[in-house]
């Protein structure tokens, strides 16, 4: 059988997935909305063959084992089931950015895996089917399949929960300057964070406000009203972290650098430079700004001692196949 290789971007959620309605199927409680990140990419090559006696998964040159391997095998099994064969696979993956540090490596990883594995198995899945398959590995991965800006409709079953494109990459020239304040793997993964979310006394309040929040941020997005868009974006990031910090036990994803970046963006706004923060399950900050301001944002943020490095992204195409294989 032929090898297949896919490249896929991570994505930043403007409205976020926090807490699972169905942990096995990765069904969220609410709809979410995101942008693909052009410079946070995973490349994955998959081959199914009788020459493999068992599944082997290599990420960044290291053989993967334990829970991480099981998650990959779950997707390989779903593919084998659809393709009606039982061949073992080799999957090799490389990331262009630090893994497990809140830059959604699971989103780029599982979307790349969904496309590479299904093609390697000879399946020709639609964008909807790929989004559903990627979601089974990691919820947020379903949003990396379409190009540009995606909306993931929560749905209430396996077949009704997937992401669709709501705008092409060139619809709005936004940039996401990812500010890395720690590149180590985080101590509490998002899987555990999702499990704890509903223990927060604020979880229900968050859910109740979400439909209005989504409607407002989408309206601001389509009107390209950056001020309104940015303020809702920040409110949403804080809502997620308030939920995490007030769950039982609490989860604190931030470090001192996270706070330094938040303070810096508030200072710049006083002299007219607009950058709004978003923070996923980690200490790194995504500074969302207009494309024309990204070099200035980058220049200023690098002056903070707590900043290790930055990765500047623009909206980009979704998961796609490439010819160059990793093995
Ligand atoms: O897809 P998961 O299970 O890694 O969860 C993603 C959680 C957040 O990144 C914090 C939010 C989101 O919607 O991407």
py3Dmol code that shows the C-alpha trace and the ligand (Angstrom):
import py3Dmol

protein = """\
ATOM      1  CA  UNK A   1       0.000   0.000   0.000  1.00  0.00           C
ATOM      2  CA  UNK A   2       1.171   3.548  -0.634  1.00  0.00           C
ATOM      3  CA  UNK A   3       2.622   5.893   1.968  1.00  0.00           C
ATOM      4  CA  UNK A   4       0.745   9.142   2.494  1.00  0.00           C
ATOM      5  CA  UNK A   5       1.947  12.388   4.033  1.00  0.00           C
ATOM      6  CA  UNK A   6      -0.177  15.266   5.282  1.00  0.00           C
ATOM      7  CA  UNK A   7       0.662  18.708   6.648  1.00  0.00           C
ATOM      8  CA  UNK A   8      -1.717  20.385   9.031  1.00  0.00           C
ATOM      9  CA  UNK A   9      -1.789  23.654  10.979  1.00  0.00           C
ATOM     10  CA  UNK A  10      -2.608  24.162  14.652  1.00  0.00           C
ATOM     11  CA  UNK A  11      -5.449  26.597  15.247  1.00  0.00           C
ATOM     12  CA  UNK A  12      -6.273  29.276  17.791  1.00  0.00           C
ATOM     13  CA  UNK A  13      -9.833  29.205  19.085  1.00  0.00           C
ATOM     14  CA  UNK A  14     -11.458  32.618  19.446  1.00  0.00           C
ATOM     15  CA  UNK A  15     -14.361  30.853  21.200  1.00  0.00           C
ATOM     16  CA  UNK A  16     -13.050  27.814  23.021  1.00  0.00           C
ATOM     17  CA  UNK A  17     -13.803  24.183  23.777  1.00  0.00           C
ATOM     18  CA  UNK A  18     -13.569  23.553  27.532  1.00  0.00           C
ATOM     19  CA  UNK A  19     -15.430  20.604  29.022  1.00  0.00           C
ATOM     20  CA  UNK A  20     -16.770  17.545  27.189  1.00  0.00           C
ATOM     21  CA  UNK A  21     -20.426  16.560  26.810  1.00  0.00           C
ATOM     22  CA  UNK A  22     -19.199  13.126  25.674  1.00  0.00           C
ATOM     23  CA  UNK A  23     -15.577  12.293  26.551  1.00  0.00           C
ATOM     24  CA  UNK A  24     -15.394   9.170  24.346  1.00  0.00           C
ATOM     25  CA  UNK A  25     -16.611  11.010  21.227  1.00  0.00           C
ATOM     26  CA  UNK A  26     -15.000  14.358  22.196  1.00  0.00           C
ATOM     27  CA  UNK A  27     -18.289  16.224  21.898  1.00  0.00           C
ATOM     28  CA  UNK A  28     -18.105  19.794  23.231  1.00  0.00           C
ATOM     29  CA  UNK A  29     -20.837  21.606  25.177  1.00  0.00           C
ATOM     30  CA  UNK A  30     -20.681  24.633  22.861  1.00  0.00           C
ATOM     31  CA  UNK A  31     -19.899  25.703  19.300  1.00  0.00           C
ATOM     32  CA  UNK A  32     -16.367  27.059  18.821  1.00  0.00           C
ATOM     33  CA  UNK A  33     -14.648  29.274  16.253  1.00  0.00           C
ATOM     34  CA  UNK A  34     -10.983  29.395  15.201  1.00  0.00           C
ATOM     35  CA  UNK A  35      -8.212  30.446  12.811  1.00  0.00           C
ATOM     36  CA  UNK A  36      -5.533  28.156  11.352  1.00  0.00           C
ATOM     37  CA  UNK A  37      -1.920  29.034  12.164  1.00  0.00           C
ATOM     38  CA  UNK A  38       0.478  29.146   9.198  1.00  0.00           C
ATOM     39  CA  UNK A  39       3.702  28.558  11.140  1.00  0.00           C
ATOM     40  CA  UNK A  40       2.599  25.948  13.699  1.00  0.00           C
ATOM     41  CA  UNK A  41       2.560  22.862  11.514  1.00  0.00           C
ATOM     42  CA  UNK A  42       2.665  19.090  11.905  1.00  0.00           C
ATOM     43  CA  UNK A  43       3.823  16.836   9.071  1.00  0.00           C
ATOM     44  CA  UNK A  44       2.852  13.162   9.321  1.00  0.00           C
ATOM     45  CA  UNK A  45       3.619  10.172   7.108  1.00  0.00           C
ATOM     46  CA  UNK A  46       1.643   6.936   7.507  1.00  0.00           C
ATOM     47  CA  UNK A  47       2.144   3.550   5.893  1.00  0.00           C
ATOM     48  CA  UNK A  48       0.098   0.382   6.451  1.00  0.00           C
ATOM     49  CA  UNK A  49       1.982  -2.765   5.518  1.00  0.00           C
ATOM     50  CA  UNK A  50       2.189  -6.521   6.223  1.00  0.00           C
ATOM     51  CA  UNK A  51       5.896  -5.899   6.985  1.00  0.00           C
ATOM     52  CA  UNK A  52       4.914  -4.179  10.284  1.00  0.00           C
ATOM     53  CA  UNK A  53       4.258  -6.605  13.120  1.00  0.00           C
ATOM     54  CA  UNK A  54       2.840  -3.874  15.351  1.00  0.00           C
ATOM     55  CA  UNK A  55       1.914  -0.197  15.153  1.00  0.00           C
ATOM     56  CA  UNK A  56       4.851   2.107  15.676  1.00  0.00           C
ATOM     57  CA  UNK A  57       4.566   5.844  16.219  1.00  0.00           C
ATOM     58  CA  UNK A  58       7.540   8.213  16.119  1.00  0.00           C
ATOM     59  CA  UNK A  59       7.206  11.904  17.004  1.00  0.00           C
ATOM     60  CA  UNK A  60      10.182  14.232  16.708  1.00  0.00           C
ATOM     61  CA  UNK A  61      12.541  11.252  16.282  1.00  0.00           C
ATOM     62  CA  UNK A  62      11.330   9.437  19.428  1.00  0.00           C
ATOM     63  CA  UNK A  63       9.220   6.290  19.617  1.00  0.00           C
ATOM     64  CA  UNK A  64       5.954   7.137  21.406  1.00  0.00           C
ATOM     65  CA  UNK A  65       4.442   4.817  24.054  1.00  0.00           C
ATOM     66  CA  UNK A  66       1.705   4.745  26.727  1.00  0.00           C
ATOM     67  CA  UNK A  67      -1.382   6.971  26.595  1.00  0.00           C
ATOM     68  CA  UNK A  68      -0.135   9.049  23.647  1.00  0.00           C
ATOM     69  CA  UNK A  69       0.396   5.920  21.561  1.00  0.00           C
ATOM     70  CA  UNK A  70      -3.073   4.633  22.525  1.00  0.00           C
ATOM     71  CA  UNK A  71      -4.666   7.856  21.220  1.00  0.00           C
ATOM     72  CA  UNK A  72      -2.944   7.437  17.857  1.00  0.00           C
ATOM     73  CA  UNK A  73      -3.877   3.747  17.697  1.00  0.00           C
ATOM     74  CA  UNK A  74      -7.517   4.694  18.334  1.00  0.00           C
ATOM     75  CA  UNK A  75      -7.476   6.715  15.082  1.00  0.00           C
ATOM     76  CA  UNK A  76      -5.565   4.002  13.205  1.00  0.00           C
ATOM     77  CA  UNK A  77      -8.218   1.498  14.364  1.00  0.00           C
ATOM     78  CA  UNK A  78     -11.068   3.710  13.149  1.00  0.00           C
ATOM     79  CA  UNK A  79      -9.319   3.928   9.766  1.00  0.00           C
ATOM     80  CA  UNK A  80      -8.715   0.145   9.649  1.00  0.00           C
ATOM     81  CA  UNK A  81     -12.384  -0.407  10.450  1.00  0.00           C
ATOM     82  CA  UNK A  82     -13.520   1.899   7.611  1.00  0.00           C
ATOM     83  CA  UNK A  83     -11.039   0.307   5.173  1.00  0.00           C
ATOM     84  CA  UNK A  84     -11.919  -3.248   6.332  1.00  0.00           C
ATOM     85  CA  UNK A  85      -8.360  -4.477   6.808  1.00  0.00           C
ATOM     86  CA  UNK A  86      -6.096  -5.242   9.720  1.00  0.00           C
ATOM     87  CA  UNK A  87      -2.617  -4.175   8.601  1.00  0.00           C
ATOM     88  CA  UNK A  88      -0.322  -2.585  11.163  1.00  0.00           C
ATOM     89  CA  UNK A  89       1.091   0.878  10.529  1.00  0.00           C
ATOM     90  CA  UNK A  90       4.131   3.070  10.924  1.00  0.00           C
ATOM     91  CA  UNK A  91       3.397   6.749  11.586  1.00  0.00           C
ATOM     92  CA  UNK A  92       6.179   9.337  11.726  1.00  0.00           C
ATOM     93  CA  UNK A  93       5.503  12.917  12.693  1.00  0.00           C
ATOM     94  CA  UNK A  94       7.434  16.203  12.982  1.00  0.00           C
ATOM     95  CA  UNK A  95       6.245  19.466  14.531  1.00  0.00           C
ATOM     96  CA  UNK A  96       7.535  22.903  13.618  1.00  0.00           C
ATOM     97  CA  UNK A  97       6.844  24.149  17.182  1.00  0.00           C
ATOM     98  CA  UNK A  98       7.110  22.914  20.841  1.00  0.00           C
ATOM     99  CA  UNK A  99       4.658  20.143  21.689  1.00  0.00           C
ATOM    100  CA  UNK A 100       2.256  20.149  24.640  1.00  0.00           C
ATOM    101  CA  UNK A 101       2.871  23.780  25.575  1.00  0.00           C
ATOM    102  CA  UNK A 102      -0.559  25.162  24.770  1.00  0.00           C
ATOM    103  CA  UNK A 103       0.048  25.730  21.054  1.00  0.00           C
ATOM    104  CA  UNK A 104      -2.506  23.089  20.144  1.00  0.00           C
ATOM    105  CA  UNK A 105      -0.037  20.464  18.944  1.00  0.00           C
ATOM    106  CA  UNK A 106      -2.820  17.903  19.354  1.00  0.00           C
ATOM    107  CA  UNK A 107      -4.955  19.829  16.830  1.00  0.00           C
ATOM    108  CA  UNK A 108      -2.304  19.802  14.093  1.00  0.00           C
ATOM    109  CA  UNK A 109      -1.221  16.272  15.045  1.00  0.00           C
ATOM    110  CA  UNK A 110      -4.625  14.563  14.871  1.00  0.00           C
ATOM    111  CA  UNK A 111      -5.797  16.420  11.772  1.00  0.00           C
ATOM    112  CA  UNK A 112      -2.568  15.482   9.923  1.00  0.00           C
ATOM    113  CA  UNK A 113      -2.939  11.898  11.163  1.00  0.00           C
ATOM    114  CA  UNK A 114      -6.590  11.695  10.016  1.00  0.00           C
ATOM    115  CA  UNK A 115      -5.701  12.692   6.458  1.00  0.00           C
ATOM    116  CA  UNK A 116      -2.406  10.775   6.163  1.00  0.00           C
ATOM    117  CA  UNK A 117      -3.829   7.555   7.657  1.00  0.00           C
ATOM    118  CA  UNK A 118      -7.088   7.594   5.685  1.00  0.00           C
ATOM    119  CA  UNK A 119      -5.234   8.207   2.389  1.00  0.00           C
ATOM    120  CA  UNK A 120      -2.633   5.559   3.208  1.00  0.00           C
ATOM    121  CA  UNK A 121      -5.552   3.147   3.717  1.00  0.00           C
ATOM    122  CA  UNK A 122      -6.909   4.021   0.265  1.00  0.00           C
ATOM    123  CA  UNK A 123      -9.946   5.883   1.647  1.00  0.00           C
ATOM    124  CA  UNK A 124     -11.112   9.083   0.025  1.00  0.00           C
ATOM    125  CA  UNK A 125     -12.893  10.857   2.881  1.00  0.00           C
ATOM    126  CA  UNK A 126     -14.837  14.100   2.478  1.00  0.00           C
ATOM    127  CA  UNK A 127     -13.844  17.207   4.481  1.00  0.00           C
ATOM    128  CA  UNK A 128     -16.732  16.494   6.866  1.00  0.00           C
ATOM    129  CA  UNK A 129     -15.648  12.867   7.390  1.00  0.00           C
ATOM    130  CA  UNK A 130     -12.031  13.949   7.972  1.00  0.00           C
ATOM    131  CA  UNK A 131     -13.127  16.564  10.494  1.00  0.00           C
ATOM    132  CA  UNK A 132     -15.150  13.914  12.379  1.00  0.00           C
ATOM    133  CA  UNK A 133     -12.209  11.480  12.339  1.00  0.00           C
ATOM    134  CA  UNK A 134      -9.726  14.150  13.535  1.00  0.00           C
ATOM    135  CA  UNK A 135     -12.157  15.112  16.346  1.00  0.00           C
ATOM    136  CA  UNK A 136     -12.006  11.566  17.736  1.00  0.00           C
ATOM    137  CA  UNK A 137      -8.258  12.092  18.421  1.00  0.00           C
ATOM    138  CA  UNK A 138      -8.539  15.602  19.825  1.00  0.00           C
ATOM    139  CA  UNK A 139     -11.619  17.807  19.713  1.00  0.00           C
ATOM    140  CA  UNK A 140      -9.865  20.935  18.490  1.00  0.00           C
ATOM    141  CA  UNK A 141      -8.251  18.957  15.616  1.00  0.00           C
ATOM    142  CA  UNK A 142     -11.564  18.963  13.713  1.00  0.00           C
ATOM    143  CA  UNK A 143     -11.141  22.722  13.158  1.00  0.00           C
ATOM    144  CA  UNK A 144      -7.743  22.381  11.430  1.00  0.00           C
ATOM    145  CA  UNK A 145      -9.197  20.392   8.511  1.00  0.00           C
ATOM    146  CA  UNK A 146     -10.970  23.272   6.668  1.00  0.00           C
ATOM    147  CA  UNK A 147      -8.912  26.234   5.368  1.00  0.00           C
ATOM    148  CA  UNK A 148      -8.792  29.654   6.997  1.00  0.00           C
ATOM    149  CA  UNK A 149     -11.411  30.249   9.687  1.00  0.00           C
ATOM    150  CA  UNK A 150     -13.575  27.374  10.969  1.00  0.00           C
ATOM    151  CA  UNK A 151     -16.632  26.900  13.073  1.00  0.00           C
ATOM    152  CA  UNK A 152     -17.126  23.634  14.947  1.00  0.00           C
ATOM    153  CA  UNK A 153     -20.804  23.015  15.550  1.00  0.00           C
ATOM    154  CA  UNK A 154     -21.055  21.114  18.837  1.00  0.00           C
ATOM    155  CA  UNK A 155     -23.656  18.632  17.548  1.00  0.00           C
ATOM    156  CA  UNK A 156     -25.008  15.839  19.698  1.00  0.00           C
ATOM    157  CA  UNK A 157     -23.731  12.690  18.000  1.00  0.00           C
ATOM    158  CA  UNK A 158     -20.607  11.453  16.213  1.00  0.00           C
ATOM    159  CA  UNK A 159     -21.929  12.444  12.802  1.00  0.00           C
ATOM    160  CA  UNK A 160     -23.243  15.880  13.724  1.00  0.00           C
ATOM    161  CA  UNK A 161     -20.132  17.287  15.435  1.00  0.00           C
ATOM    162  CA  UNK A 162     -17.598  18.655  12.911  1.00  0.00           C
ATOM    163  CA  UNK A 163     -16.060  21.882  11.652  1.00  0.00           C
ATOM    164  CA  UNK A 164     -16.788  23.852   8.502  1.00  0.00           C
ATOM    165  CA  UNK A 165     -15.057  26.806   6.905  1.00  0.00           C
ATOM    166  CA  UNK A 166     -16.739  30.122   7.673  1.00  0.00           C
ATOM    167  CA  UNK A 167     -14.197  32.344   5.895  1.00  0.00           C
ATOM    168  CA  UNK A 168     -11.247  31.820   3.555  1.00  0.00           C
ATOM    169  CA  UNK A 169      -7.683  32.538   4.774  1.00  0.00           C
ATOM    170  CA  UNK A 170      -7.587  35.862   2.911  1.00  0.00           C
ATOM    171  CA  UNK A 171     -10.928  37.098   4.299  1.00  0.00           C
ATOM    172  CA  UNK A 172      -9.205  39.178   6.989  1.00  0.00           C
ATOM    173  CA  UNK A 173      -5.506  39.813   7.372  1.00  0.00           C
ATOM    174  CA  UNK A 174      -5.196  38.905  11.055  1.00  0.00           C
ATOM    175  CA  UNK A 175      -1.974  37.702  12.642  1.00  0.00           C
ATOM    176  CA  UNK A 176      -1.353  35.558  15.700  1.00  0.00           C
ATOM    177  CA  UNK A 177       1.982  36.275  17.361  1.00  0.00           C
ATOM    178  CA  UNK A 178       2.453  33.250  19.607  1.00  0.00           C
ATOM    179  CA  UNK A 179       4.504  34.385  22.585  1.00  0.00           C
ATOM    180  CA  UNK A 180       6.346  31.454  24.141  1.00  0.00           C
ATOM    181  CA  UNK A 181       7.097  31.910  27.849  1.00  0.00           C
ATOM    182  CA  UNK A 182       7.816  28.233  28.542  1.00  0.00           C
ATOM    183  CA  UNK A 183       8.411  25.496  25.990  1.00  0.00           C
ATOM    184  CA  UNK A 184       8.277  22.520  28.341  1.00  0.00           C
ATOM    185  CA  UNK A 185       5.347  20.116  28.173  1.00  0.00           C
ATOM    186  CA  UNK A 186       2.595  21.340  30.526  1.00  0.00           C
ATOM    187  CA  UNK A 187       1.863  19.397  33.730  1.00  0.00           C
ATOM    188  CA  UNK A 188      -1.914  19.208  33.314  1.00  0.00           C
ATOM    189  CA  UNK A 189      -2.958  18.231  29.788  1.00  0.00           C
ATOM    190  CA  UNK A 190      -6.149  19.539  28.227  1.00  0.00           C
ATOM    191  CA  UNK A 191      -7.800  16.090  28.611  1.00  0.00           C
ATOM    192  CA  UNK A 192      -7.602  16.443  32.394  1.00  0.00           C
ATOM    193  CA  UNK A 193      -8.603  20.109  32.210  1.00  0.00           C
ATOM    194  CA  UNK A 194     -11.750  19.182  30.233  1.00  0.00           C
ATOM    195  CA  UNK A 195     -12.663  16.562  32.861  1.00  0.00           C
ATOM    196  CA  UNK A 196     -12.373  19.088  35.681  1.00  0.00           C
ATOM    197  CA  UNK A 197     -14.182  21.923  33.892  1.00  0.00           C
ATOM    198  CA  UNK A 198     -17.674  20.959  35.057  1.00  0.00           C
ATOM    199  CA  UNK A 199     -16.553  20.981  38.716  1.00  0.00           C
ATOM    200  CA  UNK A 200     -16.148  24.762  38.566  1.00  0.00           C
ATOM    201  CA  UNK A 201     -19.069  26.700  40.098  1.00  0.00           C
ATOM    202  CA  UNK A 202     -18.675  29.098  37.141  1.00  0.00           C
ATOM    203  CA  UNK A 203     -18.992  26.475  34.406  1.00  0.00           C
ATOM    204  CA  UNK A 204     -22.775  26.832  34.063  1.00  0.00           C
ATOM    205  CA  UNK A 205     -22.509  30.616  33.967  1.00  0.00           C
ATOM    206  CA  UNK A 206     -19.904  30.338  31.194  1.00  0.00           C
ATOM    207  CA  UNK A 207     -22.188  28.063  29.152  1.00  0.00           C
ATOM    208  CA  UNK A 208     -25.175  30.330  29.604  1.00  0.00           C
ATOM    209  CA  UNK A 209     -23.252  33.314  28.193  1.00  0.00           C
ATOM    210  CA  UNK A 210     -21.699  31.468  25.250  1.00  0.00           C
ATOM    211  CA  UNK A 211     -24.474  31.623  22.621  1.00  0.00           C
ATOM    212  CA  UNK A 212     -24.627  35.445  22.852  1.00  0.00           C
ATOM    213  CA  UNK A 213     -20.849  35.697  22.946  1.00  0.00           C
ATOM    214  CA  UNK A 214     -20.471  33.579  19.801  1.00  0.00           C
ATOM    215  CA  UNK A 215     -23.108  35.586  17.970  1.00  0.00           C
ATOM    216  CA  UNK A 216     -21.396  38.855  18.891  1.00  0.00           C
ATOM    217  CA  UNK A 217     -17.853  37.788  18.030  1.00  0.00           C
ATOM    218  CA  UNK A 218     -18.954  36.378  14.663  1.00  0.00           C
ATOM    219  CA  UNK A 219     -20.780  39.611  13.870  1.00  0.00           C
ATOM    220  CA  UNK A 220     -17.648  41.633  14.735  1.00  0.00           C
ATOM    221  CA  UNK A 221     -15.544  39.228  12.653  1.00  0.00           C
ATOM    222  CA  UNK A 222     -17.680  39.562   9.545  1.00  0.00           C
ATOM    223  CA  UNK A 223     -17.790  43.366   9.968  1.00  0.00           C
ATOM    224  CA  UNK A 224     -13.998  43.357  10.571  1.00  0.00           C
ATOM    225  CA  UNK A 225     -14.629  45.384  13.727  1.00  0.00           C
ATOM    226  CA  UNK A 226     -11.298  44.618  15.384  1.00  0.00           C
ATOM    227  CA  UNK A 227     -11.938  46.434  18.676  1.00  0.00           C
ATOM    228  CA  UNK A 228     -15.154  44.564  19.441  1.00  0.00           C
ATOM    229  CA  UNK A 229     -13.682  41.326  18.124  1.00  0.00           C
ATOM    230  CA  UNK A 230     -10.571  41.691  20.311  1.00  0.00           C
ATOM    231  CA  UNK A 231     -12.418  42.536  23.489  1.00  0.00           C
ATOM    232  CA  UNK A 232     -14.681  39.465  23.183  1.00  0.00           C
ATOM    233  CA  UNK A 233     -11.626  37.350  22.377  1.00  0.00           C
ATOM    234  CA  UNK A 234      -9.960  38.375  25.653  1.00  0.00           C
ATOM    235  CA  UNK A 235     -13.166  37.934  27.652  1.00  0.00           C
ATOM    236  CA  UNK A 236     -13.423  34.375  26.332  1.00  0.00           C
ATOM    237  CA  UNK A 237      -9.808  33.497  27.201  1.00  0.00           C
ATOM    238  CA  UNK A 238     -10.311  34.801  30.729  1.00  0.00           C
ATOM    239  CA  UNK A 239     -13.596  32.872  31.060  1.00  0.00           C
ATOM    240  CA  UNK A 240     -11.791  29.623  30.225  1.00  0.00           C
ATOM    241  CA  UNK A 241      -9.017  30.282  32.726  1.00  0.00           C
ATOM    242  CA  UNK A 242     -11.450  31.367  35.453  1.00  0.00           C
ATOM    243  CA  UNK A 243     -13.184  28.032  34.943  1.00  0.00           C
ATOM    244  CA  UNK A 244      -9.859  26.152  35.093  1.00  0.00           C
ATOM    245  CA  UNK A 245      -8.607  28.037  38.154  1.00  0.00           C
ATOM    246  CA  UNK A 246     -11.878  27.471  40.008  1.00  0.00           C
ATOM    247  CA  UNK A 247     -12.262  23.777  39.201  1.00  0.00           C
ATOM    248  CA  UNK A 248     -11.704  21.117  41.844  1.00  0.00           C
ATOM    249  CA  UNK A 249      -8.737  20.626  42.016  1.00  0.00           C
ATOM    250  CA  UNK A 250      -7.805  23.923  40.381  1.00  0.00           C
ATOM    251  CA  UNK A 251      -5.630  24.137  37.276  1.00  0.00           C
ATOM    252  CA  UNK A 252      -3.277  27.101  36.883  1.00  0.00           C
ATOM    253  CA  UNK A 253      -1.852  27.203  33.382  1.00  0.00           C
ATOM    254  CA  UNK A 254      -0.248  30.658  33.594  1.00  0.00           C
ATOM    255  CA  UNK A 255       3.273  31.596  34.626  1.00  0.00           C
ATOM    256  CA  UNK A 256       4.777  35.009  35.417  1.00  0.00           C
ATOM    257  CA  UNK A 257       5.484  35.589  31.729  1.00  0.00           C
ATOM    258  CA  UNK A 258       1.799  35.128  30.872  1.00  0.00           C
ATOM    259  CA  UNK A 259       0.903  38.027  33.169  1.00  0.00           C
ATOM    260  CA  UNK A 260       3.804  40.162  31.834  1.00  0.00           C
ATOM    261  CA  UNK A 261       2.441  39.764  28.301  1.00  0.00           C
ATOM    262  CA  UNK A 262      -1.125  40.632  29.363  1.00  0.00           C
ATOM    263  CA  UNK A 263       0.128  43.800  31.094  1.00  0.00           C
ATOM    264  CA  UNK A 264       2.290  44.787  28.122  1.00  0.00           C
ATOM    265  CA  UNK A 265      -0.640  44.576  25.666  1.00  0.00           C
ATOM    266  CA  UNK A 266      -2.728  46.793  27.950  1.00  0.00           C
ATOM    267  CA  UNK A 267       0.087  49.385  27.999  1.00  0.00           C
ATOM    268  CA  UNK A 268       0.453  49.396  24.186  1.00  0.00           C
ATOM    269  CA  UNK A 269      -3.226  49.977  23.721  1.00  0.00           C
ATOM    270  CA  UNK A 270      -2.832  53.317  25.482  1.00  0.00           C
ATOM    271  CA  UNK A 271      -0.631  54.455  22.594  1.00  0.00           C
ATOM    272  CA  UNK A 272      -2.785  52.937  19.892  1.00  0.00           C
ATOM    273  CA  UNK A 273      -1.129  49.600  19.136  1.00  0.00           C
ATOM    274  CA  UNK A 274      -3.891  47.032  19.133  1.00  0.00           C
ATOM    275  CA  UNK A 275      -3.101  43.482  20.131  1.00  0.00           C
ATOM    276  CA  UNK A 276      -5.525  41.248  22.034  1.00  0.00           C
ATOM    277  CA  UNK A 277      -4.548  38.151  23.960  1.00  0.00           C
ATOM    278  CA  UNK A 278      -5.907  34.651  23.855  1.00  0.00           C
ATOM    279  CA  UNK A 279      -4.538  31.826  26.014  1.00  0.00           C
ATOM    280  CA  UNK A 280      -5.140  28.097  25.587  1.00  0.00           C
ATOM    281  CA  UNK A 281      -4.290  25.326  28.067  1.00  0.00           C
ATOM    282  CA  UNK A 282      -0.740  26.503  28.714  1.00  0.00           C
ATOM    283  CA  UNK A 283       1.345  29.516  29.737  1.00  0.00           C
ATOM    284  CA  UNK A 284       1.972  30.847  26.227  1.00  0.00           C
ATOM    285  CA  UNK A 285       0.008  33.776  24.885  1.00  0.00           C
ATOM    286  CA  UNK A 286      -1.484  34.251  21.438  1.00  0.00           C
ATOM    287  CA  UNK A 287      -1.434  37.950  20.552  1.00  0.00           C
ATOM    288  CA  UNK A 288      -4.027  38.551  17.865  1.00  0.00           C
ATOM    289  CA  UNK A 289      -3.406  41.703  15.857  1.00  0.00           C
ATOM    290  CA  UNK A 290      -3.916  43.081  12.377  1.00  0.00           C
ATOM    291  CA  UNK A 291      -1.330  41.743   9.922  1.00  0.00           C
ATOM    292  CA  UNK A 292       0.101  45.245   9.371  1.00  0.00           C
ATOM    293  CA  UNK A 293       0.935  45.541  13.102  1.00  0.00           C
ATOM    294  CA  UNK A 294       2.512  42.116  13.608  1.00  0.00           C
ATOM    295  CA  UNK A 295       6.190  43.206  13.257  1.00  0.00           C
ATOM    296  CA  UNK A 296       5.708  46.010  15.776  1.00  0.00           C
ATOM    297  CA  UNK A 297       3.922  43.641  18.211  1.00  0.00           C
ATOM    298  CA  UNK A 298       6.732  41.117  17.769  1.00  0.00           C
ATOM    299  CA  UNK A 299       9.446  43.758  18.261  1.00  0.00           C
ATOM    300  CA  UNK A 300       7.879  45.096  21.461  1.00  0.00           C
ATOM    301  CA  UNK A 301       7.036  41.747  23.038  1.00  0.00           C
ATOM    302  CA  UNK A 302      10.559  40.417  22.526  1.00  0.00           C
ATOM    303  CA  UNK A 303      11.795  43.147  24.865  1.00  0.00           C
ATOM    304  CA  UNK A 304      10.165  41.352  27.834  1.00  0.00           C
ATOM    305  CA  UNK A 305      12.657  39.242  29.792  1.00  0.00           C
ATOM    306  CA  UNK A 306      10.142  36.439  30.326  1.00  0.00           C
ATOM    307  CA  UNK A 307       9.625  35.891  26.584  1.00  0.00           C
ATOM    308  CA  UNK A 308      11.671  33.037  25.106  1.00  0.00           C
ATOM    309  CA  UNK A 309      10.678  33.433  21.458  1.00  0.00           C
ATOM    310  CA  UNK A 310       7.720  34.215  19.225  1.00  0.00           C
ATOM    311  CA  UNK A 311       6.083  32.521  16.235  1.00  0.00           C
ATOM    312  CA  UNK A 312       4.113  34.820  13.936  1.00  0.00           C
ATOM    313  CA  UNK A 313       1.239  33.211  12.064  1.00  0.00           C
ATOM    314  CA  UNK A 314      -1.327  34.242   9.538  1.00  0.00           C
ATOM    315  CA  UNK A 315      -4.527  32.430   8.557  1.00  0.00           C
ATOM    316  CA  UNK A 316      -3.678  29.553   6.229  1.00  0.00           C
ATOM    317  CA  UNK A 317      -4.904  26.558   4.317  1.00  0.00           C
ATOM    318  CA  UNK A 318      -6.146  23.522   6.239  1.00  0.00           C
ATOM    319  CA  UNK A 319      -4.927  19.918   6.254  1.00  0.00           C
ATOM    320  CA  UNK A 320      -3.515  18.842   2.891  1.00  0.00           C
ATOM    321  CA  UNK A 321      -1.430  16.132   1.261  1.00  0.00           C
ATOM    322  CA  UNK A 322       2.190  16.590   0.191  1.00  0.00           C
ATOM    323  CA  UNK A 323       4.472  14.384  -1.901  1.00  0.00           C
ATOM    324  CA  UNK A 324       7.554  14.433   0.348  1.00  0.00           C
ATOM    325  CA  UNK A 325       7.431  11.567   2.875  1.00  0.00           C
ATOM    326  CA  UNK A 326       9.207  11.520   6.257  1.00  0.00           C
ATOM    327  CA  UNK A 327      10.469   7.924   5.813  1.00  0.00           C
TER     328      UNK A 327
END
"""
ligand_1 = """\
14
LIG
O -8.621 19.530 21.602
P -8.205 19.520 23.016
O -8.786 18.387 23.795
O -6.686 19.592 23.141
O -8.753 20.837 23.727
C -8.442 22.139 23.309
C -8.653 23.091 24.404
C -8.283 24.535 24.109
O -7.158 24.620 23.267
C -7.934 25.194 25.428
C -9.450 25.305 23.512
C -9.752 25.087 22.047
O -10.928 25.172 21.692
O -8.818 24.882 21.249
"""
view = py3Dmol.view(width=600, height=400)
view.addModel(protein, "pdb")
view.setStyle({"model": 0}, {"cartoon": {"style": "trace"}})
view.addModel(ligand_1, "xyz")
view.setStyle({"model": 1}, {"stick": {}})
view.zoomTo()
view.show()
